[in-house]
Amino acid sequence: MGVRRVVTGQNAAGKAIVVSDEVLEPGKTAVMDFYSLWGADEAPHFPQDGSMPEKSAVMFPGPGGYRFFTWTLAPNSVSAPTAEEFAALPPDIRQHMEGDEPGMHTSDTVDLEICLSGEASLEFDDGAVVHLKAGDYLVQNGTRHRWFNRGDVPAIVAGVIIGGHARGKH
């Protein structure tokens, strides 16, 4: 099942246009489908013709960069990759994930997320848990966490992550 993405921009005369309307296919792991909807490694410039901004392949953007995404976490699961999946992850994701604490990760980003359906939870480094239901919003400010879904239906979350300035090694 794909996600429909509609992209607008401006033509040479500056008039608003729909540049693309397409269905995207997800990236997959054993417990998660992930859609990278849009992103860039620097603040946008306008007018914009609606073409995908150049961005690196890294998941977590540096200062001024951003990513727009949605993901689905399978029922009764934790967003912890298996050893085989961990080895197959891109290097930038592996550097943020903790091998000895599966699923725990930290990034120098502000994460603005909304639970669209189902229920998703986050566990923080002190063991505290925040439970999100459909319609709940989350603002994370560079916190160490892992996601999980103890429900019996998939949890769908959408968000934007915005790169901030590095605080040093995690």
Secondary structure, DSSP 8 states (H G I E B T S, - for coil): --EEEEEEEE-TTS-EEEEEEEEE--EE-SSEEEEEEEEESS---SS--S------S-SS--TT-EEEEEEEE-TTEES---HHHHHHS-HHHHHHB-TTSTT-B--SEEEEEEEEESEEEEEETTS-EEEEETT-EEEEES--EEEEE-SSS-EEEEEEEEE----S--
